[in-house]
Amino acid sequence: MTFYDDIYPFYPLQRTPFIFSGRLLTIILVFLVLAVSLLLILPGIRGKARLFWMFRIIISLFVGVVTVALNFTCDWAEAKVATNATYKSFSNAVVSAEVGLHVGLYGINVTLKGQPVVQFNETIDYNEMFSWHDTIEEEYEEALQKGLPNPILYVAEKFTMSSTCRLVYQYRHSGRYASATLWTAFCCWLLANILFCMPVVLYAGYMTLATAAFIFCSAASFSITMNVPRCVFSVGNGSFEAHYSHSFWLALATGVLCTLVGLSVVTLYFLMPERIKEAFSVGVDSYEDEGALHEEGYLNSVFLDGVTISPLTLKPAATTHL
């Protein structure tokens, strides 16, 4: 869009926070409600088992919420540069701003924040989302029609199919594979929690290791894009190059946590199977239950058909009181 008499056109801002989106907040709230519900049963658990169950619930829900939430975060890779660049098309006005790129598994966020924020009697604080579920071309055309600032359009253009950088092919395909393996890791996490409630603790440990393996595969799928020759471009007087960000390192840390938990369960199962079953409440519940299996029985003499038993060795039959 053009402007007339040095007045920029007005258009509604596309406010899309790149860290806490609506989907991400919903996922976190669901797991928080589930965590509070499970922690409410802790007062009914006696002894040291209460502390064990608390750590078990917290670690399990942490792995679950991470594997789901990482699909919707937009900070697997990011780049920031402080630069002086032209603000609008058909204008020589130069603004001092920080341009940010935040890459997720389903799209990118491009931010533009002025330094200072208010310049040319306008608040320069933009955050635009471009997703590549099908194609990014349509969203880029809409951004052109809105008249978004030049730095945002320039960065978004590098992710279109017509760009010589071809970044969309690298990040879109790697993001799809990373998302698929994360959902597979979430399914393995569900199976591991089910198996922990059954007398098959060893297989639960194996499924925890499988969860870690798929999380590592997800991080590897995304890192392939970061290791190929990348297109380094400039915005104004600053160069632009993306690096790993919080979500990538969180995925690796969660994979390491699942590996440690899985290896601990498998190792302890082979060293002390009965103790590990008792710890997960899938073995004998108490000493009394175990002793009940070997309790001494009583024989009623009425059922002795001609068999002679000494009165000294015969114990009286148990009576039932109603």
Backbone as numpy.savetxt, mean C-alpha at the origin, in Angstrom:
# Nx Ny Nz CAx CAy CAz Cx Cy Cz
-5.90 29.17 -24.95 -6.75 30.36 -24.95 -5.86 31.61 -24.95
-6.38 32.66 -25.57 -5.63 33.91 -25.62 -6.17 34.85 -24.55
-5.54 35.99 -24.42 -6.00 36.98 -23.48 -6.11 38.31 -24.20
-6.87 39.21 -23.62 -7.14 40.50 -24.25 -6.81 41.60 -23.25
-6.09 42.60 -23.72 -5.73 43.76 -22.90 -5.00 43.35 -21.63
-4.09 42.38 -21.78 -3.26 41.91 -20.66 -4.09 41.32 -19.52
-5.30 40.82 -19.81 -6.14 40.18 -18.80 -6.21 38.70 -19.13
-5.77 37.89 -18.21 -5.76 36.46 -18.45 -7.16 35.89 -18.27
-7.54 34.88 -19.04 -8.88 34.30 -18.93 -9.06 33.55 -17.62
-10.27 33.54 -17.14 -10.58 32.82 -15.91 -11.07 31.42 -16.25
-10.62 30.46 -15.51 -11.10 29.09 -15.67 -11.02 28.42 -14.32
-11.89 27.43 -14.06 -11.85 26.74 -12.76 -10.60 25.90 -12.62
-10.00 25.96 -11.44 -8.79 25.18 -11.19 -9.14 23.72 -10.95
-8.31 22.83 -11.44 -8.49 21.41 -11.20 -7.69 21.04 -9.95
-8.34 21.10 -8.82 -7.65 20.90 -7.55 -7.57 19.41 -7.28
-6.40 18.87 -7.45 -6.17 17.43 -7.24 -4.93 17.27 -6.38
-5.08 17.10 -5.06 -3.92 16.92 -4.21 -3.18 15.65 -4.58
-1.87 15.75 -4.73 -1.10 14.60 -5.21 -0.69 13.66 -4.10
-0.86 14.04 -2.83 -0.47 13.15 -1.73 -1.70 12.46 -1.16
-2.70 13.22 -0.71 -3.88 12.63 -0.09 -5.09 12.91 -0.98
-5.37 11.99 -1.86 -6.56 12.08 -2.69 -7.74 11.48 -1.94
-8.92 11.60 -2.54 -10.11 11.04 -1.90 -10.04 9.54 -1.76
-9.54 8.85 -2.77 -9.43 7.40 -2.70 -8.47 6.98 -1.60
-7.36 7.67 -1.51 -6.36 7.32 -0.51 -6.88 7.52 0.90
-7.60 8.61 1.11 -8.18 8.86 2.43 -9.21 7.80 2.79
-10.00 7.37 1.80 -11.00 6.34 2.04 -10.35 5.03 2.47
-9.26 4.65 1.78 -8.56 3.41 2.11 -7.98 3.47 3.52
-7.37 4.59 3.86 -6.77 4.73 5.19 -7.84 4.68 6.28
-8.97 5.34 6.05 -10.04 5.34 7.05 -10.63 3.94 7.24
-10.78 3.19 6.14 -11.32 1.83 6.25 -10.41 0.96 7.10
-9.10 1.03 6.85 -8.17 0.21 7.62 -8.04 0.71 9.05
-8.19 2.01 9.29 -8.16 2.51 10.66 -9.36 2.00 11.46
-10.54 2.01 10.84 -11.73 1.48 11.52 -11.55 0.00 11.82
-10.99 -0.74 10.86 -10.74 -2.16 11.07 -9.72 -2.39 12.19
-8.70 -1.55 12.24 -7.69 -1.68 13.29 -8.29 -1.40 14.66
-9.09 -0.34 14.78 -9.70 -0.03 16.07 -10.64 -1.15 16.50
-11.39 -1.71 15.55 -12.31 -2.80 15.88 -11.58 -4.02 16.41
-10.44 -4.35 15.80 -9.68 -5.52 16.24 -8.95 -5.26 17.55
-8.49 -4.03 17.76 -7.80 -3.72 19.00 -8.73 -3.68 20.20
-10.03 -3.55 19.97 -10.97 -3.53 21.08 -11.07 -4.88 21.78
-10.63 -5.95 21.09 -10.71 -7.27 21.72 -9.49 -7.56 22.58
-8.49 -6.71 22.57 -7.27 -6.96 23.34 -7.51 -7.07 24.85
-8.40 -6.26 25.45 -8.61 -6.43 26.90 -9.10 -7.81 27.30
-9.70 -8.55 26.37 -10.16 -9.89 26.70 -9.09 -10.95 26.60
-7.88 -10.58 26.18 -6.76 -11.53 26.06 -5.87 -11.37 27.28
-5.53 -12.47 27.92 -4.75 -12.43 29.14 -3.27 -12.63 28.89
-2.48 -12.12 29.83 -1.05 -12.39 29.85 -0.28 -11.75 28.70
0.86 -12.39 28.39 1.75 -11.87 27.35 1.16 -12.00 25.96
0.15 -12.86 25.81 -0.48 -13.03 24.49 -1.11 -11.74 24.00
-1.49 -10.86 24.94 -2.10 -9.59 24.53 -1.12 -8.75 23.73
0.12 -8.67 24.19 1.14 -7.89 23.47 1.43 -8.50 22.10
1.49 -9.83 22.04 1.73 -10.51 20.76 0.61 -10.23 19.76
-0.64 -10.30 20.22 -1.76 -10.05 19.33 -1.80 -8.60 18.88
-1.39 -7.68 19.74 -1.38 -6.28 19.34 -0.40 -6.04 18.19
0.83 -6.56 18.33 1.81 -6.42 17.26 1.36 -7.15 16.01
0.73 -8.28 16.18 0.26 -9.05 15.03 -0.79 -8.27 14.24
-1.73 -7.64 14.93 -2.78 -6.87 14.26 -2.19 -5.64 13.58
-1.32 -4.93 14.27 -0.75 -3.70 13.71 0.09 -3.99 12.47
0.96 -5.00 12.54 1.81 -5.32 11.40 1.00 -5.81 10.22
0.01 -6.66 10.49 -0.80 -7.20 9.41 -1.59 -6.10 8.70
-2.22 -5.22 9.46 -2.99 -4.15 8.84 -2.09 -3.13 8.15
-0.89 -2.93 8.68 0.05 -2.02 8.01 0.41 -2.54 6.63
0.71 -3.83 6.53 1.04 -4.41 5.23 -0.15 -4.32 4.28
-1.36 -4.58 4.80 -2.54 -4.52 3.95 -2.82 -3.13 3.42
-2.76 -2.13 4.28 -3.07 -0.77 3.82 -2.00 -0.25 2.87
-0.75 -0.65 3.06 0.31 -0.19 2.16 0.14 -0.78 0.77
-0.12 -2.09 0.69 -0.26 -2.73 -0.62 -1.44 -2.17 -1.41
-2.48 -1.72 -0.72 -3.62 -1.13 -1.43 -3.36 0.34 -1.75
-2.87 1.08 -0.77 -2.72 2.53 -0.94 -1.67 2.89 -1.98
-0.63 2.08 -2.11 0.43 2.40 -3.08 -0.08 2.40 -4.51
-1.22 1.77 -4.76 -1.78 1.82 -6.11 -2.30 3.21 -6.47
-2.61 4.02 -5.47 -3.27 5.30 -5.72 -2.42 6.50 -5.33
-1.20 6.28 -4.89 -0.33 7.41 -4.58 0.33 7.94 -5.86
0.73 9.19 -5.81 1.34 9.83 -6.97 2.76 10.30 -6.67
3.47 9.55 -5.85 4.84 9.97 -5.53 5.79 8.78 -5.56
5.66 7.93 -6.58 6.65 6.88 -6.79 7.96 7.48 -7.30
7.85 8.52 -8.08 9.03 9.26 -8.54 8.64 10.73 -8.62
9.59 11.59 -8.40 9.29 13.01 -8.43 10.51 13.81 -8.84
10.25 15.02 -9.29 11.32 15.95 -9.67 10.83 17.36 -9.38
11.72 18.19 -8.90 11.40 19.58 -8.61 12.53 20.47 -9.11
12.14 21.63 -9.58 13.14 22.57 -10.05 12.61 23.98 -9.85
13.45 24.85 -9.31 13.13 26.27 -9.17 13.66 26.99 -10.40
12.79 27.68 -11.10 13.18 28.23 -12.38 12.45 29.54 -12.64
12.91 30.26 -13.65 12.23 31.43 -14.19 11.75 31.07 -15.58
10.44 31.10 -15.79 9.87 30.68 -17.06 8.71 31.58 -17.43
8.37 31.58 -18.71 7.21 32.35 -19.16 5.94 31.76 -18.56
5.02 32.63 -18.22 3.85 32.19 -17.47 2.71 31.75 -18.39
2.41 32.56 -19.40 1.28 32.27 -20.28 1.72 32.36 -21.73
0.91 31.76 -22.58 1.17 31.83 -24.02 0.93 33.26 -24.51
1.67 33.61 -25.55 1.56 34.93 -26.19 1.87 36.06 -25.22
2.73 35.78 -24.25 3.12 36.80 -23.28 4.59 36.64 -22.95
5.25 37.77 -22.74 6.67 37.74 -22.36 6.86 37.79 -20.85
5.78 37.72 -20.08 5.87 37.79 -18.62 6.57 36.54 -18.09
7.58 36.76 -17.25 8.37 35.67 -16.67 8.09 35.63 -15.17
7.85 34.43 -14.68 7.57 34.26 -13.26 8.66 33.41 -12.64
8.88 33.63 -11.36 9.80 32.80 -10.58 8.96 31.79 -9.80
9.15 30.51 -10.10 8.28 29.50 -9.50 9.03 28.19 -9.36
8.43 27.29 -8.59 8.93 25.93 -8.44 8.00 24.98 -9.19
8.57 24.25 -10.14 7.80 23.29 -10.93 8.07 21.90 -10.39
7.01 21.15 -10.14 7.16 19.81 -9.59 6.46 18.77 -10.45
7.06 17.61 -10.55 6.48 16.47 -11.27 6.40 15.30 -10.29
5.22 14.70 -10.16 5.01 13.58 -9.25 4.38 12.45 -10.06
5.08 11.35 -10.15 4.68 10.23 -11.00 4.09 9.12 -10.14
2.91 8.64 -10.52 2.28 7.50 -9.87 2.12 6.35 -10.83
1.36 5.35 -10.42 1.15 4.18 -11.27 0.05 4.41 -12.30
-0.78 5.43 -12.09 -1.91 5.67 -13.00 -1.85 7.03 -13.66
-0.84 7.82 -13.37 -0.77 9.14 -13.97 0.28 10.00 -13.30
0.25 11.28 -13.63 1.21 12.23 -13.09 0.48 13.44 -12.52
1.11 14.10 -11.58 0.69 15.40 -11.07 1.78 16.41 -11.38
1.39 17.52 -11.95 2.32 18.61 -12.24 1.92 19.80 -11.38
2.84 20.28 -10.60 2.56 21.40 -9.70 3.37 22.62 -10.13
2.82 23.78 -9.85 3.48 25.05 -10.12 3.16 25.99 -8.98
4.18 26.39 -8.24 4.00 27.28 -7.10 4.96 28.45 -7.21
4.38 29.64 -7.23 5.19 30.83 -7.39 6.03 31.13 -6.17
7.15 31.79 -6.40 8.05 32.21 -5.33 8.34 33.70 -5.49
7.53 34.60 -4.92 6.40 34.38 -4.01 5.16 33.87 -4.75
4.15 33.48 -3.95 2.96 32.87 -4.54 2.18 33.88 -5.37
2.09 35.12 -4.91 1.32 36.15 -5.61 2.26 36.94 -6.51
2.02 36.86 -7.81 2.79 37.59 -8.81 1.82 38.05 -9.90
2.04 39.22 -10.42 1.17 39.80 -11.45 -0.29 39.84 -10.98
-0.49 40.14 -9.69 -1.82 40.19 -9.10 -2.59 38.89 -9.27
-1.89 37.78 -9.27 -2.52 36.46 -9.43 -1.82 35.47 -8.52
-2.60 34.57 -7.94 -2.05 33.51 -7.09 -1.56 32.36 -7.97
-0.27 32.12 -7.93 0.33 31.07 -8.76 0.52 29.84 -7.87
-0.45 28.98 -7.85 -0.41 27.75 -7.06 -1.30 26.72 -7.74
-0.71 25.93 -8.62 -1.46 24.99 -9.45 -1.06 23.55 -9.11
-2.02 22.68 -9.31 -1.78 21.25 -9.13 -2.70 20.51 -10.09
-2.15 20.00 -11.17 -2.95 19.40 -12.23 -2.63 17.92 -12.37
-3.70 17.13 -12.52 -3.58 15.68 -12.65 -3.78 15.28 -14.11
-2.89 14.40 -14.59 -3.00 13.83 -15.94 -2.87 12.31 -15.80
-3.94 11.60 -16.11 -3.93 10.14 -15.98 -3.81 9.50 -17.35
-3.28 8.28 -17.37 -3.12 7.55 -18.63 -3.83 6.20 -18.59
-5.08 6.21 -18.12 -5.85 4.98 -18.16 -6.00 4.50 -19.61
-6.36 5.38 -20.49 -6.44 5.06 -21.92 -5.41 5.87 -22.70
-5.56 7.17 -22.65 -4.62 8.05 -23.32 -4.58 9.38 -22.59
-3.45 10.02 -22.65 -3.28 11.30 -21.98 -3.53 12.45 -22.94
-3.74 12.14 -24.22 -3.90 13.18 -25.22 -5.13 14.05 -24.94
-6.24 13.43 -24.57 -7.47 14.19 -24.35 -7.32 15.15 -23.18
-6.70 14.68 -22.11 -6.52 15.56 -20.96 -5.55 16.69 -21.28
-4.57 16.41 -22.12 -3.64 17.47 -22.52 -4.35 18.52 -23.37
-5.25 18.09 -24.25 -6.01 19.04 -25.06 -6.93 19.89 -24.19
-7.53 19.29 -23.17 -8.36 20.06 -22.26 -7.53 21.11 -21.51
-6.30 20.72 -21.16 -5.42 21.68 -20.48 -5.07 22.85 -21.41
-4.90 22.57 -22.69 -4.63 23.65 -23.65 -5.83 24.58 -23.76
-7.03 24.00 -23.78 -8.23 24.83 -23.89 -8.45 25.67 -22.63
-8.07 25.13 -21.48 -8.20 25.91 -20.25 -7.25 27.10 -20.22
-6.11 26.93 -20.86 -5.11 27.97 -20.81 -4.21 27.86 -19.60
-3.81 26.64 -19.28 -2.92 26.43 -18.14 -1.58 27.10 -18.37
-0.86 27.39 -17.30 0.45 28.04 -17.46 1.41 27.20 -18.31
2.32 27.87 -18.96 3.26 27.21 -19.87 4.10 26.12 -19.22
4.65 26.31 -18.00 5.46 25.24 -17.41 4.68 23.94 -17.24
3.40 24.02 -16.85 2.60 22.81 -16.69 2.36 22.14 -18.03
2.03 22.93 -19.03 1.78 22.37 -20.36 3.05 21.76 -20.94
4.18 22.38 -20.67 5.44 21.87 -21.23 5.79 20.52 -20.63
5.62 20.38 -19.31 5.92 19.10 -18.66 4.93 18.03 -19.10
3.64 18.38 -19.15 2.62 17.40 -19.55 2.83 16.95 -20.99
3.32 17.85 -21.84 3.52 17.48 -23.25 4.58 16.40 -23.40
5.52 16.30 -22.47 6.56 15.27 -22.55 6.00 13.87 -22.32
4.78 13.79 -21.78 4.17 12.49 -21.52 3.09 12.14 -22.54
2.95 12.93 -23.58 2.01 12.59 -24.64 2.66 11.63 -25.63
1.82 10.96 -26.40 2.33 9.98 -27.36 3.07 10.62 -28.52
2.77 11.88 -28.79 3.43 12.55 -29.90 4.77 13.16 -29.51
5.13 13.09 -28.23 6.38 13.67 -27.77 7.57 12.79 -28.17
8.69 13.41 -28.42 9.90 12.66 -28.77 10.48 11.94 -27.56
10.13 12.38 -26.34 10.64 11.71 -25.15 10.00 10.34 -24.93
8.72 10.19 -25.34 8.00 8.91 -25.21 7.97 8.41 -23.76
7.88 9.34 -22.83 7.86 8.94 -21.43 6.60 8.18 -21.04
5.50 8.45 -21.74 4.25 7.80 -21.39 4.33 6.29 -21.58
5.07 5.82 -22.57 5.17 4.38 -22.80 5.96 3.71 -21.68
6.98 4.37 -21.20 7.79 3.80 -20.13 7.01 3.73 -18.82
6.45 4.87 -18.41 5.79 4.93 -17.11 4.43 4.24 -17.12
3.70 4.28 -18.23 2.39 3.66 -18.24 2.49 2.15 -18.13
3.37 1.54 -18.93 3.48 0.08 -18.89 4.09 -0.40 -17.58
5.10 0.29 -17.11 5.70 -0.12 -15.83 4.71 0.07 -14.69
3.89 1.13 -14.76 2.88 1.35 -13.74 1.82 0.26 -13.73
1.44 -0.21 -14.91 0.44 -1.28 -14.97 0.97 -2.57 -14.36
2.20 -2.94 -14.71 2.78 -4.16 -14.14 2.97 -4.02 -12.62
3.41 -2.84 -12.19 3.60 -2.63 -10.75 2.27 -2.71 -10.01
1.21 -2.15 -10.58 -0.10 -2.20 -9.94 -0.63 -3.63 -9.90
-0.45 -4.39 -10.97 -0.94 -5.77 -11.00 -0.25 -6.62 -9.94
1.06 -6.46 -9.80 1.79 -7.25 -8.79 1.43 -6.81 -7.38
1.11 -5.53 -7.19 0.68 -5.06 -5.87 -0.66 -5.68 -5.48
-1.59 -5.76 -6.43 -2.88 -6.39 -6.12 -2.69 -7.88 -5.85
-1.75 -8.51 -6.55 -1.45 -9.92 -6.26 -0.87 -10.07 -4.86
-0.01 -9.14 -4.47 0.54 -9.16 -3.11 -0.57 -9.00 -2.08
-1.55 -8.16 -2.38 -2.68 -7.99 -1.45 -3.48 -9.29 -1.31
-3.66 -10.02 -2.41 -4.36 -11.32 -2.34 -3.56 -12.31 -1.50
-2.24 -12.32 -1.66 -1.40 -13.20 -0.85 -1.48 -12.81 0.63
-1.58 -11.52 0.90 -1.72 -11.06 2.29 -3.03 -11.57 2.89
-4.12 -11.53 2.12 -5.39 -12.05 2.61 -5.31 -13.54 2.91
-4.69 -14.31 2.00 -4.54 -15.75 2.23 -3.68 -16.04 3.45
-2.62 -15.25 3.64 -1.75 -15.45 4.79 -2.52 -15.24 6.09
-3.37 -14.22 6.15 -4.15 -13.97 7.37 -5.16 -15.08 7.63
-5.73 -15.64 6.56 -6.66 -16.76 6.73 -5.93 -17.99 7.25
-4.75 -18.27 6.68 -3.99 -19.45 7.08 -3.44 -19.33 8.50
-3.18 -18.11 8.96 -2.70 -17.93 10.33 -3.77 -18.31 11.35
-5.03 -18.31 10.92 -6.12 -18.70 11.82 -6.43 -20.18 11.74
-5.64 -20.93 11.01 -5.85 -22.36 10.84 -4.58 -23.10 11.26
-4.66 -24.42 11.49 -3.46 -25.17 11.91 -2.50 -25.44 10.76
-2.21 -24.41 9.97 -1.26 -24.53 8.86 -0.36 -23.29 8.88
0.28 -23.07 10.02 1.10 -21.87 10.19 2.25 -21.84 9.20
2.78 -23.00 8.85 3.90 -23.04 7.90 3.50 -22.45 6.56
2.33 -22.81 6.07 1.87 -22.27 4.79 1.54 -20.78 4.89
1.12 -20.34 6.06 0.92 -18.91 6.26 2.23 -18.15 6.14
3.31 -18.74 6.68 4.62 -18.13 6.51 5.05 -18.08 5.06
4.74 -19.16 4.32 5.07 -19.17 2.89 4.30 -18.08 2.13
3.03 -17.88 2.47 2.24 -16.85 1.80 2.72 -15.45 2.18
3.24 -15.29 3.39 3.83 -14.00 3.75 5.08 -13.72 2.92
5.88 -14.76 2.69 7.03 -14.61 1.80 6.60 -14.32 0.37
5.49 -14.94 -0.07 4.97 -14.65 -1.41 4.51 -13.20 -1.51
3.91 -12.68 -0.43 3.53 -11.26 -0.41 4.74 -10.37 -0.60
5.82 -10.69 0.11 7.06 -9.91 -0.03 7.61 -10.01 -1.45
7.55 -11.20 -2.04 8.08 -11.40 -3.38 7.34 -10.54 -4.40
6.02 -10.48 -4.31 5.25 -9.67 -5.27 5.45 -8.18 -5.04
5.65 -7.78 -3.79 5.94 -6.36 -3.54 7.29 -5.98 -4.16
8.27 -6.86 -4.01 9.56 -6.60 -4.65 9.44 -6.58 -6.17
8.60 -7.45 -6.72 8.38 -7.44 -8.18 7.75 -6.13 -8.62
6.86 -5.59 -7.80 6.25 -4.30 -8.13 7.29 -3.18 -8.16
8.15 -3.16 -7.14 9.21 -2.15 -7.13 10.17 -2.34 -8.29
10.46 -3.61 -8.64 11.36 -3.87 -9.76 10.74 -3.44 -11.07
9.42 -3.63 -11.22 8.75 -3.22 -12.45 8.85 -1.71 -12.65
8.69 -0.97 -11.57 8.78 0.48 -11.70 10.22 0.94 -11.88
11.16 0.26 -11.24 12.56 0.69 -11.33 13.14 0.45 -12.71
12.55 -0.46 -13.48 13.04 -0.68 -14.85 12.94 0.60 -15.65
11.85 1.33 -15.46 11.68 2.60 -16.17 12.74 3.61 -15.75
13.08 3.60 -14.47 14.05 4.58 -13.99 15.46 4.28 -14.45
15.72 3.02 -14.85 17.06 2.64 -15.25 17.31 2.74 -16.75
16.25 2.89 -17.54 16.45 3.06 -18.99 16.92 4.49 -19.25
17.53 4.74 -20.39 17.95 6.11 -20.72 16.76 7.07 -20.67
16.85 8.05 -19.82 15.73 8.95 -19.61 15.88 10.22 -20.40
14.74 10.83 -20.67 14.71 12.09 -21.40 14.86 13.23 -20.39
15.98 13.90 -20.42 16.24 15.04 -19.53 15.90 16.32 -20.29
14.94 17.06 -19.78 14.52 18.29 -20.45 14.59 19.44 -19.47
14.48 20.64 -19.99 14.61 21.85 -19.18 13.31 22.62 -19.17
13.02 23.19 -18.01 11.88 24.09 -17.86 12.45 25.46 -17.49
12.39 26.38 -18.41 13.04 27.66 -18.19 14.54 27.49 -18.15
15.14 27.88 -17.02 16.59 27.75 -16.89 16.98 26.61 -15.95
16.06 25.66 -15.69 16.35 24.54 -14.81 16.09 23.20 -15.49
16.99 22.23 -15.28 16.83 20.90 -15.86 15.87 20.06 -15.01
15.25 19.09 -15.66 14.20 18.30 -15.04 14.54 16.83 -15.16
14.67 16.13 -14.01 14.97 14.70 -14.01 14.36 14.07 -12.77
13.58 13.01 -12.97 12.84 12.38 -11.88 13.71 11.38 -11.13
13.44 11.24 -9.83 14.14 10.29 -8.97 13.10 9.55 -8.13
13.55 8.44 -7.50 12.65 7.67 -6.65 12.13 8.53 -5.51
10.86 8.26 -5.13 10.24 9.06 -4.07 9.67 8.15 -2.98
8.80 8.71 -2.13 8.38 8.05 -0.90 7.70 6.71 -1.13
6.81 6.62 -2.10 6.05 5.38 -2.30 6.96 4.23 -2.69
7.97 4.50 -3.49 8.89 3.44 -3.90 9.65 2.88 -2.70
10.16 3.78 -1.85 10.91 3.32 -0.69 9.99 2.67 0.35
8.76 3.12 0.43 7.80 2.48 1.33 7.48 1.06 0.86
7.39 0.86 -0.44 7.15 -0.48 -0.98 8.32 -1.41 -0.64
9.53 -0.92 -0.79 10.69 -1.75 -0.45 10.72 -2.08 1.04
10.43 -1.09 1.88 10.44 -1.33 3.32 9.37 -2.35 3.72
8.20 -2.27 3.10 7.14 -3.23 3.40 7.53 -4.63 2.93
8.19 -4.72 1.78 8.67 -6.02 1.32 9.68 -6.63 2.27
10.59 -5.80 2.79 11.56 -6.30 3.77 10.86 -6.77 5.04
9.85 -6.01 5.49 9.11 -6.40 6.69 8.41 -7.75 6.49
7.77 -7.94 5.35 7.10 -9.22 5.07 8.11 -10.35 4.99
9.29 -10.07 4.45 10.34 -11.11 4.37 10.78 -11.54 5.76
11.00 -10.57 6.65 11.43 -10.89 8.01 10.36 -11.69 8.76
9.11 -11.27 8.60 8.02 -11.97 9.28 7.88 -13.40 8.74
7.90 -13.54 7.42 7.77 -14.86 6.83 8.90 -15.80 7.19
10.13 -15.30 7.13 11.27 -16.14 7.49 11.23 -16.52 8.98
10.81 -15.60 9.83 10.72 -15.91 11.26 9.70 -17.00 11.53
8.54 -16.90 10.87 7.49 -17.91 11.09 7.95 -19.27 10.59
8.55 -19.32 9.40 8.98 -20.61 8.83 10.10 -21.22 9.68
11.07 -20.40 10.10 12.18 -20.91 10.90 11.71 -21.43 12.25
10.87 -20.65 12.93 10.37 -21.08 14.24 9.48 -22.31 14.12
8.80 -22.47 13.00 7.95 -23.64 12.83 8.79 -24.92 12.79
9.93 -24.87 12.11 10.78 -26.06 12.04 11.54 -26.29 13.34
11.82 -25.23 14.10 12.55 -25.39 15.35 11.63 -25.79 16.50
10.50 -25.18 16.61 9.57 -25.46 17.71 8.13 -25.37 17.19
7.66 -26.37 16.49 6.33 -26.31 15.86 5.19 -26.15 16.87
5.27 -26.84 18.01 4.17 -26.75 18.98 4.07 -25.36 19.59
5.22 -24.76 19.88 5.21 -23.42 20.47 4.67 -22.39 19.49
5.03 -22.51 18.22 4.56 -21.52 17.24 3.07 -21.70 16.99
2.58 -22.95 17.03 1.13 -23.17 16.90 0.38 -22.59 18.08
0.95 -22.77 19.27 0.32 -22.22 20.46 0.31 -20.70 20.42
1.37 -20.10 19.87 1.44 -18.65 19.80 0.36 -18.08 18.90
0.05 -18.80 17.82 -1.00 -18.35 16.91 -2.35 -18.97 17.22
-2.47 -19.62 18.40 -3.74 -20.16 18.88 -4.34 -21.18 17.93
-3.49 -22.01 17.33 -4.00 -23.07 16.46 -3.62 -24.43 17.00
-2.95 -24.49 18.17 -2.60 -25.77 18.77 -3.53 -26.07 19.92
-3.02 -26.72 20.95 -3.81 -26.99 22.15 -3.99 -25.69 22.90
-5.23 -25.40 23.28 -5.52 -24.11 23.89 -4.99 -23.99 25.30
-5.08 -25.05 26.09 -4.65 -24.95 27.49 -4.27 -26.32 27.99
-3.65 -26.33 29.17 -3.24 -27.58 29.77 -4.45 -28.42 30.14
-5.52 -27.76 30.58 -6.71 -28.49 30.96 -7.31 -29.23 29.77
-7.32 -28.58 28.57 -7.86 -29.23 27.39 -7.04 -30.45 27.02
-5.71 -30.32 27.16 -4.85 -31.45 26.83 -5.04 -32.59 27.83
-5.21 -32.25 29.12 -5.41 -33.28 30.12 -6.76 -33.96 30.00
-7.73 -33.25 29.43 -9.06 -33.83 29.28 -9.05 -35.01 28.32
-8.08 -35.01 27.40 -8.00 -36.11 26.45 -7.54 -37.39 27.11
-6.81 -37.27 28.23 -6.26 -38.45 28.91 -6.90 -38.64 30.29
-8.09 -38.12 30.49 -8.74 -38.20 31.80 -9.15 -39.65 32.09
-9.03 -40.06 33.37 -9.36 -41.43 33.78 -10.86 -41.65 33.72
-11.32 -42.75 33.12 -12.74 -43.04 32.98 -13.25 -43.89 34.13
-14.57 -43.94 34.26 -15.24 -44.71 35.30 -16.17 -45.73 34.63
-16.23 -46.92 35.23 -17.00 -48.02 34.65 -18.15 -48.37 35.58
-19.33 -48.43 35.06 -20.51 -48.81 35.83 -20.62 -50.33 35.83
-20.80 -50.90 37.02 -20.84 -52.36 37.14 -22.06 -52.97 36.47
-23.07 -52.16 36.16 -24.27 -52.69 35.52 -23.95 -53.24 34.14
-22.94 -52.62 33.49 -22.61 -53.02 32.13 -21.61 -54.16 32.08
-21.22 -54.67 33.23 -20.31 -55.80 33.26 -21.11 -57.08 33.13
-21.03 -57.70 32.01 -21.82 -58.91 31.75 -21.03 -60.13 32.17
-21.14 -60.50 33.45 -20.46 -61.70 33.94 -19.01 -61.54 34.19
-18.49 -60.30 34.11 -17.07 -60.07 34.36 -16.89 -59.73 35.82
-15.99 -60.42 36.47 -15.77 -60.22 37.90 -14.62 -59.26 38.12
-14.89 -58.18 38.85 -13.87 -57.18 39.16 -13.86 -56.99 40.66
-12.69 -56.91 41.18 -12.56 -56.75 42.63 -13.19 -55.46 43.08
-13.92 -55.48 44.17 -14.53 -54.24 44.66 -13.51 -53.19 45.03
-12.30 -53.61 45.32 -11.28 -52.64 45.70 -10.80 -51.83 44.50
-10.86 -52.45 43.33 -10.37 -51.74 42.14 -11.48 -51.04 41.36
-12.71 -51.33 41.69 -13.82 -50.74 40.95 -14.18 -49.39 41.58
-14.20 -48.40 40.79 -14.54 -47.07 41.28 -16.01 -46.79 41.01
-16.65 -46.04 41.84 -18.06 -45.75 41.63 -18.26 -44.93 40.36
-19.43 -45.19 39.72 -19.74 -44.49 38.48 -20.05 -43.02 38.77
-19.68 -42.21 37.79 -19.95 -40.77 37.93 -21.44 -40.52 37.81
-21.92 -39.65 38.62 -23.35 -39.31 38.59 -23.51 -37.93 37.98
-24.64 -37.76 37.33 -24.93 -36.48 36.68 -26.02 -35.78 37.45
-25.79 -34.58 37.81 -26.76 -33.79 38.55 -27.43 -32.81 37.59
-28.71 -32.89 37.52 -29.46 -32.00 36.65 -29.84 -30.74 37.41
